[in-house]
Amino acid sequence: MIESKETDIGTAPPAVDRSGVAPHILVVDDDAAICQLISDYLAGYDMRVTCVADGVQMRRTLALQVVDLIVLDLRLPAEDGMSIARELRAESSIPIIMLTGRQEEVDRVMGLELGADDYLTKPFSPRELLARIRTVLRRAHAHPAAVQGAGQPRAYRFAGWELDLRTRRLVSPSGERVDLTHAEYYLLGALLRAPRRILSREQLLEMSRGYDDAVYDRSIDVQILRLRRKVEIDPSEPKLIRTERGAGYFIDAEVESV
């Protein structure tokens, strides 16, 4: 169970990352009441929360969505939390906070040795969990290379938008999915890889190669127009995908790789 009494930890601002996208927290716990309480509490601090009951659902979520931090219960019905943590750390560097009802120090030490970033012993205060999540996320943002690992980023975040590179899903600041053609996806990816850098049509052609459609110099302008219709508030007065007359195009936003 979760302790309802809360201690004062200050009034820090909501943990929205630098790109304006609320952090996505994945809670892995088979206790529905705990999941609901955590979800409701964190949602009040501008965090997106997905709750799942076991490792199978966790893997399915990770395959489809970008997750910033995992809250993992050690006691799960079909699969031990320690083995899940070991698997997670072998495949990624997503921060992990472990939940446990066990009081033995060896369990906490083992969890940390497996790569967990922090732990909480039940019962706990939701406010303390919030404080620990914020601390771990700050560390992750301070050392992005450690989270991303040696491979490619999982997603780009910019001005509240999120482009998932695995599922090729573009999600708006309001959480709605925006469909992209293959050409639009590769072109947007090329722009996001070089934020605030002016890219000529020739550079965009080269950087966005990867789909079967024939693309010519003049079609870049058409694709840019279509992208603007999908991401700009007013496509006639673009604020994100800007034009440098006679030179090319650029993304005028801070872009975060996650």
DRENBASE-598587 format. One line per field, with one value per residue: x, y, z of N, C-alpha, C, O in turn. Coordinates in pm, whole numbers, plus 50000, padded with zeros to 5 digits. Atoms other than C-alpha are relative to their C-alpha. Layout:
<rs>
n_c1	c(X/...)
n_c2	c(Y/...)
n_c3	c(Z/...)
ca_c1	c(X/...)
ca_c2	c(Y/...)
ca_c3	c(Z/...)
c_c1	c(X/...)
c_c2	c(Y/...)
c_c3	c(Z/...)
o_c1	c(X/...)
o_c2	c(Y/...)
o_c3	c(Z/...)
</rs>
This chain:
<rs>
n_c1	c(50084/49926/50024/50067/49937/49894/49909/49976/49876/49991/50097/49927/50091/50024/49881/50009/49864/49965/50070/50140/50078/50004/49931/50087/49961/50062/50010/50020/50046/50125/50098/50075/50022/49875/49982/50093/49959/49879/50037/50075/49914/49899/50069/50017/49873/49968/49932/50081/49979/50059/49991/50013/50000/49895/49891/50047/50060/49892/49924/50086/50004/49870/49984/50089/49997/49878/50015/49889/49961/50083/50019/50011/50023/49920/50087/50097/50058/49942/49859/49935/49956/49854/49966/50042/49901/49878/50026/50009/49870/49917/50045/50020/49958/50115/49992/50090/50021/50059/50089/49992/50053/49900/49921/49863/49906/49942/50085/49976/49866/50003/50069/49911/49891/50052/50009/50108/49950/50045/50100/50088/50056/50142/50082/49925/50079/49994/49919/49860/49976/49987/49869/49896/50012/49942/49855/49944/50014/49900/49870/50002/49991/49866/49908/50083/49929/50012/50134/50019/49910/49918/50079/50075/50105/50130/50099/49968/50105/49980/50116/50117/50021/49913/49990/49947/49926/50022/50134/50024/50120/49988/50104/50012/49997/50123/50002/50062/49909/50007/49946/49901/49958/49859/49919/50009/49927/49856/49965/50007/49886/49879/50002/49984/49862/49916/50085/49955/49896/50061/49969/50041/50081/49909/49970/50121/50015/49902/50023/50131/50011/50031/50129/49998/50056/49904/50003/49921/49974/50118/50098/49970/50090/50134/50000/49993/50134/50088/49961/50048/50144/50023/49937/50006/50130/50039/49900/49961/49902/49934/49912/49913/49923/49978/49932/49894/50017/49884/49904/50059/50096/49945/50091/49972/50044/49904/50032/49939/49992/50024)
n_c2	c(49881/49874/49917/49878/49884/49947/49906/49884/50004/49877/49985/49992/49993/50128/50057/50003/49994/49877/49991/49970/50123/50055/50130/50119/50093/50132/50067/50145/50045/50073/49948/49899/49883/49923/49943/49889/49889/49942/49936/49877/49903/49949/49922/49866/49929/49996/50119/50102/50126/50124/50106/50137/50092/50101/49978/50013/49872/49901/50011/49954/49854/49948/50018/49910/49864/49950/49995/49928/50061/50114/50032/50146/50076/50123/50117/50012/50135/50106/49976/49925/49867/49998/50049/49897/49891/50048/49996/49860/49935/50059/49954/49856/49922/49929/49998/50090/49988/50127/50002/50129/50008/50072/49913/50046/49914/50071/49980/49865/49997/50076/49920/49894/50061/50037/49881/49909/49867/49967/50095/49959/50112/49982/49893/49878/49883/49963/49880/50042/50059/49887/49936/50089/49999/49874/50006/50092/49939/49893/50063/50053/49888/49942/50091/50067/50109/50121/50055/50043/50108/49981/50007/49883/49960/50064/49902/49858/49917/49860/49910/50077/50113/50115/50090/50130/50049/50144/50022/49892/49928/49860/49969/49857/49958/50039/50145/50063/50054/49936/50092/49948/50086/50036/49885/49900/50051/49990/49859/49944/50055/49929/49867/50011/50037/49880/49888/49862/49998/49984/50110/49974/50107/50111/50069/50070/50116/50102/50044/50064/50121/50116/50053/50042/49900/49916/49865/49907/49874/49917/50063/49964/49890/50056/50074/49902/49943/50099/50011/49880/50014/50095/49966/49857/49944/49927/50035/49884/49927/50109/49968/50115/50031/49866/49986/49900/49971/50024/50092/50128/50009/50046/50011/49894/50047/50086/50141/50092/50141/50085)
n_c3	c(50000/50002/49883/50042/49939/50083/49937/50084/50076/50078/50108/50127/50115/50068/50063/50145/50052/50070/50127/49975/49997/49865/49989/50005/49894/50012/49869/50014/49868/50017/49904/50074/49916/49998/50133/50018/49914/50058/50126/49971/49933/50093/50103/49947/50014/50143/50047/50066/49929/50051/49899/50048/49888/50004/50094/50137/50036/49999/50126/50109/49992/50040/50144/50072/49950/49937/49854/49938/49872/49962/49859/50011/49877/49998/49984/50107/49994/50082/50030/49893/50038/50014/50135/50094/49991/50065/50144/50042/50000/50105/50131/50009/49884/49945/49854/49928/49856/49956/49885/49931/49865/49921/49915/49995/50072/50114/50117/50050/50058/50124/50098/50044/50075/50131/50082/49963/49966/49865/49953/49892/49927/49965/50058/50028/50033/50142/50016/50001/50132/50094/49980/50050/50146/50047/49983/50099/50132/50011/50028/50137/50093/49988/50068/50101/50069/49919/50021/50138/50034/50118/50121/50042/49905/50017/50043/49994/49941/50037/49986/49957/50090/49982/50115/49960/50116/50018/50053/50096/49959/49960/49902/49981/49859/49933/49989/50116/50100/50131/50100/50093/50109/49990/50038/49892/49884/50020/50011/49865/49928/50045/49939/49855/49970/50008/49960/50020/50103/50131/50090/50137/50059/50031/49874/49956/50088/49961/49862/49985/50082/49918/50043/50140/50091/50068/49944/50077/49932/49987/49912/49861/49965/49983/49874/49892/49989/49938/49859/49930/49978/49893/49872/49972/49963/50120/50102/50079/49918/49927/49888/49973/50121/50055/50129/50018/50143/50084/49937/49966/49891/49872/49886/49904/49869/49931/50025/49904/50037/49883)
ca_c1	c(50000/50103/50135/49899/50093/50328/50633/50723/50978/50918/50721/50943/50790/50642/50902/50848/51161/51336/51144/50808/50694/50577/50800/50649/50661/50595/50472/50507/50299/50019/49844/49572/49511/49876/49893/49586/49711/50055/49900/49658/49926/50193/49938/49886/50250/50243/50370/50231/50183/50126/50051/50105/50079/50369/50681/50493/50286/50597/50785/50487/50471/50845/50821/50551/50623/50908/50950/51161/51160/51031/50889/50928/50778/51002/50710/50525/50299/50474/50819/51057/51132/51503/51515/51319/51563/51855/51698/51620/51970/52124/51920/51881/51971/51617/51622/51465/51318/51243/50953/50979/50800/51108/51307/51626/51925/52049/51747/51806/52175/52109/51863/52114/52389/52164/52149/51844/51886/51692/51447/51154/51032/50655/50462/50580/50454/50356/50527/50853/50820/50768/51081/51289/51154/51248/51597/51660/51525/51749/52050/51943/51900/52236/52403/52196/52468/52435/52062/52084/52375/52588/52302/52061/51811/51466/51285/51313/51117/51064/50822/50590/50599/50747/50869/50918/51190/51100/50728/50754/50472/50443/50252/50125/50154/49792/49875/49713/49883/49960/50007/50315/50397/50735/50870/50745/50889/51239/51238/51127/51392/51659/51554/51544/51895/52026/51814/51850/52094/52001/51985/51980/51748/52048/52138/51780/51764/52078/51987/51630/51706/51565/51230/51136/50952/51144/51236/51357/51480/51149/50954/51133/50926/50607/50700/50789/50449/50275/50474/50387/50018/50060/50282/50230/49950/49937/50113/50114/50320/50547/50723/50881/50988/51142/51267/51599/51541/51780/51947/51706/51503/51561/51382/51357/51319/51526/51539/51600/51716/51585)
ca_c2	c(50000/50363/50582/50879/51108/51335/51520/51865/51852/52200/52321/52251/52325/52045/51810/51903/51840/52109/52027/52093/51728/51583/51294/50951/50726/50352/50189/49809/49686/49429/49620/49816/50048/50150/50201/50423/50632/50681/50763/51019/51182/51213/51337/51634/51725/51719/51365/51108/50772/50425/50141/49773/49461/49246/49213/49109/49427/49629/49497/49566/49926/49979/49851/50102/50412/50629/50590/50823/50628/50295/50243/49867/49656/49367/49138/49054/48750/48563/48719/48841/49213/49146/48948/49219/49483/49271/49238/49610/49714/49473/49626/49994/50271/50384/50498/50254/50317/49991/49941/49673/49565/49381/49528/49326/49535/49263/49314/49687/49637/49373/49601/49884/49650/49538/49897/50048/50422/50440/50244/50296/50060/50019/50184/50513/50863/50953/51284/51109/50904/51228/51378/51072/51065/51431/51368/51070/51254/51553/51323/51160/51497/51613/51309/51233/51013/50771/50733/50706/50466/50411/50365/50603/50808/50661/50985/51358/51609/51966/52242/51991/51748/51397/51195/50828/50691/50326/50346/50658/50814/51190/51302/51657/51864/51769/51398/51336/51118/51289/51061/51117/50983/50813/51122/51355/51130/51120/51491/51585/51352/51524/51866/51747/51601/51951/52195/52564/52472/52593/52301/52349/52149/51941/51863/51773/51545/51363/51348/51231/50947/50619/50573/50438/50740/50934/51271/51566/51908/52083/51827/51933/52253/52050/51821/52120/52273/51949/51921/52278/52200/51926/52089/52464/52655/52882/52728/53065/53209/52916/52930/52581/52499/52825/52939/53114/53285/53161/52915/52648/52543/52484/52381/52682/52499/52327/51956/51689/51338/51072)
ca_c3	c(50000/49964/50266/50239/50470/50282/50401/50271/49991/49857/49560/49262/48921/48711/48562/48200/47993/47791/47474/47641/47628/47959/48075/48010/48319/48285/48609/48625/48921/48947/49228/49048/49343/49363/48987/48991/49282/49125/48789/48933/49147/48877/48624/48854/48798/48417/48374/48132/48303/48158/48400/48320/48534/48417/48206/47893/47889/47975/47672/47447/47571/47525/47169/47080/47288/47412/47789/48004/48332/48465/48813/48864/49143/49248/49329/49011/48957/48677/48650/48918/48911/48950/48626/48448/48575/48459/48113/48092/48182/47933/47650/47740/47980/48064/48429/48676/49020/49202/49442/49708/50022/50139/50422/50372/50270/50033/49804/49781/49717/49452/49277/49265/49148/48862/48747/48917/48964/49292/49506/49742/50012/50053/50205/50058/49999/49640/49698/49780/49462/49267/49423/49335/48978/48933/49069/48841/48536/48610/48619/48293/48120/48253/48094/47782/47628/47918/47851/47476/47472/47167/46923/46757/46960/47015/46945/46881/47089/46980/47080/47248/46954/46963/46664/46756/46529/46587/46514/46291/46490/46522/46832/46874/47195/47270/47244/46906/46647/46317/46016/45800/45457/45413/45242/45517/45789/45640/45560/45913/46056/45847/45976/46339/46317/46251/46456/46370/46093/45744/45503/45128/44905/44794/45157/45241/44939/45051/45422/45364/45126/45254/45088/44749/44611/44349/44499/44303/44401/44336/44543/44864/44856/44821/45113/45331/45255/45352/45675/45766/45725/45984/46249/46218/46390/46087/45784/45610/45899/45992/46328/46337/45982/45863/45524/45471/45139/44873/45112/45234/45536/45908/46227/46457/46788/47052/46970/47231/47140/47380)
c_c1	c(50087/49959/49940/50064/50118/50085/50031/50133/50012/49899/50072/49901/49982/50122/49981/50140/50017/49925/49853/49911/50004/50072/49899/50053/49923/50004/49968/49967/49865/49892/49928/49980/50123/50023/49911/50042/50124/49965/49930/50092/50099/49936/49977/50125/50053/50088/49900/50031/49929/50022/49979/50021/50116/50103/49958/49941/50104/50077/49918/49996/50132/50022/49922/50015/50137/49973/50122/50049/49902/49997/49963/49983/50079/49912/49890/49953/50077/50150/50061/50052/50149/50041/49959/50100/50130/49985/49997/50138/50093/49966/49988/50052/49885/50009/49894/49995/49927/49913/50008/49937/50097/50088/50149/50091/50053/49916/50022/50135/50003/49933/50088/50116/49956/49982/49883/50059/49959/49899/49915/49944/49856/49982/50082/49904/50008/50088/50149/50035/50018/50137/50112/49997/50065/50152/50065/49992/50099/50138/50006/50014/50137/50103/49923/50069/49986/49865/49985/50086/50071/49919/49931/49897/49870/49897/50062/49881/50030/49869/49872/49968/50096/49994/50071/50066/49981/49865/49963/49872/50036/49883/50002/50010/49875/49985/49936/50105/49975/50067/50096/50019/50147/50088/50001/50078/50150/50045/49998/50117/50129/50008/50029/50142/50093/49919/50070/50119/49932/50049/49948/49912/50087/50034/49880/49973/50091/49967/49869/49982/49974/49863/50001/49950/50111/49985/50092/50009/49873/49898/50028/49906/49859/49991/50005/49862/49905/50032/49949/49850/49969/50055/49990/49859/49941/50104/50045/50099/50076/50095/50100/50090/50016/50075/50108/50008/50131/50098/49939/49902/50070/49888/50039/49943/50115/49954/50074/49995/49982/50009)
c_c2	c(50124/50082/50132/50125/50044/50098/50111/49988/50124/50000/50021/50003/49864/49954/49986/50015/50124/50016/50031/49878/49943/49866/49885/49898/49869/49932/49853/49945/49932/50044/50117/50128/50089/50068/50122/50122/50070/50078/50133/50107/50063/50083/50144/50083/49989/49885/49907/49866/49886/49893/49863/49906/49901/50033/49993/50132/50111/49998/50051/50153/50060/49989/50103/50147/50036/50017/50068/49935/49888/49987/49852/49936/49869/49876/50003/49855/49893/50014/50088/50134/50011/49955/50100/50115/49961/50005/50143/50063/49943/50057/50151/50067/50084/49998/49912/50038/49875/50021/49862/50010/49931/50097/49963/50088/49933/50021/50138/50009/49927/50080/50111/49944/49958/50120/50091/50133/50042/49895/50065/49875/50032/49981/50127/50113/50028/50122/49966/49934/50109/50064/49914/49992/50125/49997/49912/50059/50114/49943/49949/50112/50065/49917/49923/49885/49870/49935/49944/49882/50029/50004/50131/50038/49928/50097/50139/50072/50145/50076/49926/49880/49886/49912/49873/49937/49850/49973/50101/50075/50143/50032/50149/50037/49962/49849/49929/49951/50068/49907/50071/49901/49964/50121/50106/49956/50020/50146/50066/49950/50071/50138/49994/49959/50120/50123/50135/50010/50007/49889/50033/49886/49879/49921/49921/49877/49887/49942/49924/49879/49879/49944/49980/50105/50080/50143/50088/50131/50080/49940/50028/50111/49949/49926/50094/50063/49903/49982/50118/49992/49908/50046/50148/50042/50076/49973/50118/50089/49897/50048/49888/49969/50131/49994/50106/50026/49980/49899/49864/50011/49958/49991/50106/49962/49922/49856/49914/49858/49916/49853)
c_c3	c(50000/50120/49955/50058/49916/50079/49902/49929/49913/49887/49870/49885/49937/49921/49850/49943/49912/49869/50018/50001/50141/50003/50006/50101/49980/50137/49976/50138/49981/50098/49933/50079/50004/49865/49980/50082/49945/49874/50024/50060/49902/49889/50045/49993/49856/49955/49934/50066/49927/50105/49936/50118/49999/49893/49855/49951/49997/49869/49882/49998/49952/49850/49920/50039/50056/50149/50060/50129/50032/50152/50006/50138/49994/50005/49895/49991/49925/49978/50108/49949/49980/49861/49894/49999/49931/49847/49947/49989/49895/49863/49987/50127/50053/50152/50066/50147/50045/50123/50065/50137/50093/50078/49999/49913/49875/49874/49940/49932/49866/49889/49945/49919/49860/49909/50029/50046/50140/50041/50108/50065/50036/50150/49979/49966/49851/49976/50002/49867/49895/50011/49943/49847/49943/50008/49895/49859/49980/49970/49858/49898/50004/49927/49893/49931/50076/49979/49859/49963/49871/49872/49967/50106/49970/49945/50001/50062/49971/50014/50040/49914/50032/49875/50044/49879/49976/49935/49892/50030/50039/50091/50028/50147/50077/50012/49883/49901/49865/49899/49906/49886/50022/49971/50109/50122/49984/49990/50138/50084/49964/50063/50149/50038/49999/50039/49985/49905/49864/49908/49861/49949/49968/50127/50050/49915/50044/50137/50016/49911/50091/49970/49850/49902/49934/50052/49920/50075/50023/50096/50148/50044/50027/50134/50120/50022/50070/50148/50080/50029/50118/50136/50036/50042/49882/49892/49915/50074/50084/50109/50029/49880/49922/49868/50011/49850/49924/50056/50031/50115/50129/50103/50102/50137/50064/49984/50100/49945/50126/49960)
o_c1	c(50206/49840/49993/50051/50198/50034/50023/50236/50093/49821/50058/49791/50063/50197/49990/50215/49921/49909/49782/49790/50112/50053/49793/50164/49801/50112/49869/50057/49779/49781/49984/49982/50114/50060/49955/50035/50131/50013/49963/50081/50114/49996/49971/50122/50173/50182/49787/50148/49812/50134/49886/50079/50142/50093/50014/49975/50095/50103/49972/50000/50132/50094/49953/49977/50217/49878/50235/50166/49783/50101/49856/50068/50080/49950/49788/50026/50100/50216/50005/50109/50196/50130/50028/50136/50192/50078/50054/50169/50184/50049/49985/50092/49909/50027/49780/50099/49818/49948/50006/49945/50071/50124/50233/50058/50083/49971/50027/50149/50064/49979/50089/50161/50036/49959/49864/50164/50025/49861/49957/49909/49828/50051/50179/49787/50118/50151/50228/50144/50108/50202/50205/50102/50140/50221/50166/50086/50152/50212/50109/50085/50183/50208/49907/50002/49980/49853/49925/50050/50072/49970/49964/49857/49846/49801/50165/49766/50143/49766/49764/49887/50201/49887/50191/50001/50012/49854/49860/49804/50134/49768/50107/50002/49880/49885/49920/50207/49861/50186/50071/50016/50214/50186/50105/50144/50216/50153/50088/50176/50212/50115/50099/50187/50205/49897/50187/50190/49847/50169/49831/49903/50044/50037/49895/49929/50048/49974/49855/49872/50030/49821/50089/49980/50210/49875/50207/49937/49851/49814/49938/49854/49791/49893/49940/49818/49825/49941/49899/49805/49861/50002/50014/49760/49823/50210/50154/50167/50058/50171/50203/50212/49924/50146/50083/50057/50235/50198/50000/49836/50180/49784/50153/49844/50203/49838/50195/49890/50050/49992)
o_c2	c(50116/50095/50195/50233/49962/50178/50091/49975/50129/49906/50126/49948/49774/50036/49875/50102/50197/50128/50052/49893/49928/49784/49896/49847/49870/49904/49819/49922/49985/49992/50225/50238/50212/50185/50224/50235/50193/50189/50233/50225/50185/50178/50235/50204/49980/49904/49892/49833/49898/49875/49844/49944/49837/50134/50063/50180/50203/50103/50115/50215/50158/50070/50129/50235/49949/50085/50036/49947/49897/49985/49813/49952/49802/49770/50070/49764/49785/49918/50192/50144/50091/50014/50116/50167/50042/50046/50172/50131/50012/50056/50202/50001/50187/49891/49903/50055/49846/50096/49760/50113/49918/50203/50040/50121/50000/50028/50154/50070/49975/50080/50136/50006/49954/50106/50190/50136/50126/49810/50162/49779/50138/49900/50151/50090/50027/50135/50029/49955/50100/50093/49966/49987/50118/50042/49950/50046/50132/49996/49962/50095/50121/49968/49801/49790/49763/49812/49839/49805/50143/50046/50237/49953/49884/50057/50163/50041/50191/50035/49960/49797/49909/49868/49874/49911/49801/49890/50088/50123/50165/50013/50206/49948/49948/49799/49807/50017/50084/49876/50183/49780/50024/50146/50162/50038/50072/50181/50142/50026/50098/50180/50080/49989/50113/50210/50151/50110/49923/49868/50067/49781/49765/49798/49808/49774/49772/49820/49844/49824/49870/49845/50032/50100/50114/50197/50053/50154/50131/50012/50011/50108/49997/49942/50069/50080/49944/49967/50103/50036/49916/50006/50185/49990/50064/50035/50116/50171/49892/50142/49912/49963/50175/49898/50216/49943/50035/49868/49761/50113/49903/50056/50107/50020/49870/49824/49927/49812/49941/49765)
o_c3	c(50031/50150/49864/50000/49871/50159/49781/49994/49821/49870/49807/49896/49959/49868/49797/49987/49886/49822/49919/50018/50199/49913/50068/50085/49968/50190/49912/50219/49910/50094/49918/50023/49995/49859/49927/50034/49943/49853/49962/50026/49899/49839/49963/50018/49833/49877/49981/50086/49891/50153/49858/50220/50101/49822/49771/49843/49916/49811/49791/49892/49878/49792/49804/49962/50092/50188/50023/50164/50000/50217/49959/50226/49891/49956/49911/50031/49980/49938/50142/49840/49900/49800/49793/49893/49863/49776/49842/49891/49848/49773/49875/50223/50116/50210/50018/50211/49994/50214/49997/50204/50213/50028/50045/49799/49777/49764/49818/49826/49771/49775/49824/49822/49767/49789/49958/50109/50201/49960/50172/49996/50092/50212/50050/49933/49796/49871/49932/49813/49812/49910/49882/49783/49845/49916/49835/49781/49870/49887/49791/49798/49905/49888/49906/49890/50016/49986/49838/49874/49824/49768/50021/50186/49858/49879/50063/50030/49986/49960/49994/49954/50092/49834/50071/49778/49868/49845/49826/49940/50110/50053/50055/50233/50199/50064/49887/49880/49822/49913/49862/49907/50106/50041/50141/50186/50074/50037/50172/50160/50051/50107/50203/50148/50048/49955/50017/49904/49833/49891/49843/50013/49987/50124/50096/49966/50052/50156/50109/49902/50200/50030/49780/49783/49999/50054/49894/50172/50133/50149/50231/50156/50118/50207/50221/50136/50154/50230/50191/50135/50177/50239/50151/49989/49850/49893/49858/50012/50206/50089/50092/49894/49852/49838/50061/49773/49960/49991/50003/50132/50127/50091/50149/50183/49995/50009/50118/49901/50226/50044)
</rs>
